């Protein structure tokens, strides 16, 4: 378990509790973190920006005292700025918003940072990565979606890896590149080699009965993946 993932330079695994059994959420988190997951990923959905509803500040507030791991919240919300204060007070330590949901991403990032939390930005797989550029200097994390957000268990979009390389080469050493969607033991090494620092896994961790085996199946190829000094990308002159 990692309380501050920004202190780490090695690739980390974030356990997405969207795939956990909510009837025993505390034990599910304990099981994942105790068997090798590094921190917790929270998928906040409003049923409007994405066609699903998950949970909100009340759930985060209830589990925060039960878990000392870092809480990384992905806000799949049409109006994220309406909820960032409540989410930060509930215990989320990183708030990641979609560039599709705000007019001025840099200004939105500044508003979130003023709450005393870390800031992330993300975008849908069909949104041009150039939408990220104006805000890159203002955030701590870029989350690359490798599925269309809204539901767990979707198939990984392989073209996301090229987009990861384009983003990674623009990030500072103190920023992190995260990837979320369809990550499993067969593609996690490719994601690390494409520049990803944090790997979000939900179904790959929680769908099987043995958390230790599931996480080891992710960590072993992740730890052996090459991390080149020059990240793969197409020619990018913008």
Secondary structure as UniProt FT lines:
FT   HELIX           5..7
FT   STRAND          12..16
FT   HELIX           17..19
FT   HELIX           22..24
FT   HELIX           25..34
FT   TURN            35..36
FT   STRAND          39..46
FT   HELIX           57..64
FT   TURN            65..66
FT   STRAND          71..76
FT   TURN            78..79
FT   HELIX           80..82
FT   HELIX           84..90
FT   STRAND          94..98
FT   HELIX           99..101
FT   HELIX           105..113
FT   TURN            114..116
FT   STRAND          118..123
FT   TURN            125..126
FT   HELIX           129..138
FT   STRAND          141..145
FT   TURN            149..150
FT   TURN            158..159
FT   HELIX           160..168
FT   TURN            169..170
FT   TURN            173..174
FT   STRAND          176..180
FT   TURN            185..187
FT   HELIX           188..193
FT   TURN            194..195
FT   STRAND          198..201
FT   HELIX           203..206
FT   HELIX           211..224
//
